[in-house]
Amino acid sequence: MTSPSNAPSAALEASGSLARAGDLFQLLRDGKPWTRAELAMTTGLARSTVAGKVDLLLTSGLVVSVGEALSSGGRPPSRFAFHAQARAVLAADVGASHVRVALTDLNGEVLSERRAEKPVAEGPEAVLGYVVESGKKLLAESGRPENRLAGVGIGLPGPVEHATGRPVKPPIMPGWDGFDVVGFVQRTLPVPVLVDNDVNIMALGERAAYWPEVDDLLFIKVATGIGSGIISSGQLQRGADGTAGDLGHVRVARGSDVVCRCGNVGCLEALASGGAVALFLAGQGVEAQAGADVVDLAANGNLAAIQALRQAGRDIGEVLATCVNLLNPSVIVLGGSMAAAGDHIMAGVREVVYHRSPPLATTNLRIVLSRAGERAAVMGASQLVSQHVLSPAGVEAALAATANAG
């Protein structure tokens, strides 16, 4: 709860009743119960003004009554709070070889989900068609009508122009370059559709669920490719063209003779991704075709796989040491399918990062495994939608829709 103030904030004095209601709602997003008197004291607005805006929010369903506060005499005042179940969100994680679709509430809590082995190379119509149909089935199974759907969030395994939701020259997504993802989904589900790179939304999901107090966090995805989601000063950093965090194509010293699929040599991805480690082991006579095989081998005590994963961790750590010096994060989270190898990769990363980075940057640095695991991306895709629809402008739109429906 913010400190009481005798003067209303500039935001709360914005012109138009719906704008004021949208701004007032931001105080309620922490989910804690408030009374009208507490809101009036905090904002400096007249109690009658607050009461009117609260009534609008109650009508929309975004706020619900949660009982009564203790009375100091007379009728006990009502308490009310954000209602995360007022709307549903569809969140989709499109990977190189899989698609996961989840139904969540406005807090990102996963209510139900579906997963299929579906390569992104099948093309946008096939993959997004599965997303839309799975989403409709999840809504039907939950008993929620489609008009209670707040929006759709989608993570894609390649660069995305966030403003339009269109993939931009994605290396492992044939047929997706420039495709109108938003328009395709909205033909069936006419709601806001937000699209971003998968590792960006994994960073959002991990932070929202497990590190809400951390303003500087790096999420590193190690799977078919290697990338990072950068949260700095509490904000996701996408860069000028949406390619911020593409660690997979940073050059690593020991890879001077290793050719990457991008055409350069020595890229981190060509040395430390799941496929790269599997290829290395196969060259040593170990049966491994993909990253999952490497993880299984290590789990069963295969020494060659354990050593290869430790070296992959060192290679990743070499790149991350530069990131630590440049960005000074307080938490680095390792996720993606290869993070299932856990301590083996982690040991290599820590070994190099703590050796290469100055003590001031690492004294309080935590390097940890993802706690969200396979759900990090759908949790982040849900956050992408919630941040949009629960913004002041988004709440205004919901209030206007409720008024028009009435």
C-alpha positions, 0 to 999 in steps of 0.5 A: 500500500502506498503512503497516504497523501493529502494531494491527489496524484497527477495520474488520478486527476487525469481527465475523464471518469474512466481514466480516473477509474483505470488509474485508481485500479492500479492501487488494487493490483496487489490483491490486498483488500482496501476500503473506500476510505483507505483509497480516499486517504491514499489518493487524496481524492474525495470519498464520493469520487472514489466511491463512484470509481469503485462502483464502476470497477465492481460492475466490471467484475475486475474488483469484488467485495471481500468482506468487511473491515473492523468498525470504529462505530456504526456500520462496518466498511466494506473491503474489496480487492482485485478479482484475478478470475474475472477474465481468462487468458490464453497463453501459448509457448511455441517451441522448435518442436512443441506447442504448449497452450494454457488457460490462466487467470489474470495473475498468471495462475495456470488453470489447465493446459495442453501440449503437443509435439508440433514442429514450428517448421510446419508453418504458421497456419498449422501451428497457430491453428493448433493454438486457436483450437486448443484455446477454444477447447480449454475455454469450453472445458472450463465453462468460461464463455469466449467473451470472458477471454481477456487476450492471447499471449504467444511466445515464438522461438525467434526474433519478433517485432513486438509492436506488430507481433510479426516474426523477423527473419527467424532462423528456424521458422520457415514460412514465418517471416513477416507473418501476421500472427495477430491478424490470424489469431484474431480472425477466430478470437477477436481479443488483444493478441500479444506476441514476443520472443520466447525467452523474453516471456520466460523472463517475465514469467519467472520474475513474476512468479518467483522474483517479484522483488528483483529489478535486475534479472537475466533469464538464460534459455539453453535448449535447441538455441541459446538466448536471454531475456533481460530485465533491467530496472524492472523493465524487459529490454527488447533493444532497438530491433527486438534482438536484445539478449541473443547470446547464442551468436556471441563468439566463444574463444575455443570455438574458432573452428566450429561453424554455426548455422548462422554462417559465422564460426565460434558461436556459443550456440554451436558449442553449448546448445543441446544439439551441439553437445549431442553432436560432440558426444556422437563424435566420441562414440556416445549414442546421442542425437539430441539434447534430451539424450544428453540429459538422460545420459548425464542422469544415468552417470555417463561420464562423457556426457557429464564432462560435456555438460560441464564444458557447455556450462563453462562456455555459457559462463564465458559469455555471461561473465561479460553480461554480468560486467555490463548489466550487473544483474542480481539474479541469473536464472538458467532455464530451457530443456538443457537446464534439466541437467541441473548441477552439471551445467550450473557448475561450469557457469558458476566456475567461469562467471565468478572467476571472470567477473569482479567481486563487486559484481558477484558478491550478491549475485545469485545463479539459480535454476528456473523454478517455473520450469516448462511453464515459464513461457506460458506464465510469461505469455499470460503476464504479457496480456495481463500487463496490457489489459490491466493497464489504465488504458486497458481497464478503461476499455473494459469499463467502456465495454461493460457500460456499452453492454449495459 
